[in-house]
Amino acid sequence: AQTVTQSQPEMSVQEAETVTLSCTYDTSESDYYLFWYKQPPSRQMILVIRQEAYKQQNATENRFSVNFQKAAKSFSLKISDSQLGDAAMYFCAYRSPSGSARQLTFGSGTQLTVLP
Amino acid sequence: NAGVMQNPRHLVRRRGQEARLRCSPMKGHSHVYWYRQLPEEGLKFMVYLQKENIIDESGMPKERFSAEFPKEGPSILRIQQVVRGDSAAYFCASSPGIQGIYIQYFGAGTRLSVL
């Protein structure tokens, strides 16, 4: 079974600075999908960014980018120019590519605080 | 273009009562997933359904929990004879079920409190 580990329960960053959230995973599959979801105080789960394992290029969405290291099974999220609205719990998630095991496996989350 | 709709947002039940949680997927989505989030934890998969079929229920407790996704109407997660340990946030997600379209979109969740 796949596992996802987020080793930083809490992180903080100054507004306008850059922060990196870590995520590692364990899998025997060669193809899969990785995601970062954000959960603000409203508790709504919001997709931040996604990465297909077969793509070598790191995904980027505006101020959010990932550092995907397939051999190391590492998938970190970088938030540039942090804003107060980025404060939330961030979850890393893994999904198998096909078959019946389509569910997401989540890490335990990193609580990000943005300091004004 | 409505997103995934869950209701109610908050549900309070006494021990021994039944809880029914509803999820209407995004328009055009035929796959539904239910997840449970205990306090201070990440989301844990419970069950994956397509219309009229349970595809994977490996994360669902064997007793008291059931789920359905009928041909017409929302998906329902049903918890019978609730206990305090069932208190959690329950999230529904949906996806189109089209090959290559794999993103799951989440509802706002239902927070169940068992007194």
Interface residues (C-beta under 8 A of the other chain):
Chain A: Y33 F35 Y37 S42 R43 Q44 M45 I46 L47 R50 F91 R95 P97 S100 A101 R102 Q103 L104 T105 F106 G107 S108 G109
Chain B: H31 Y33 Y35 E41 G42 L43 K44 F45 Y48 I55 D56 G59 A89 F91 A93 S95 Y102 I103 Q104 Y105 F106 A108 G109 R111
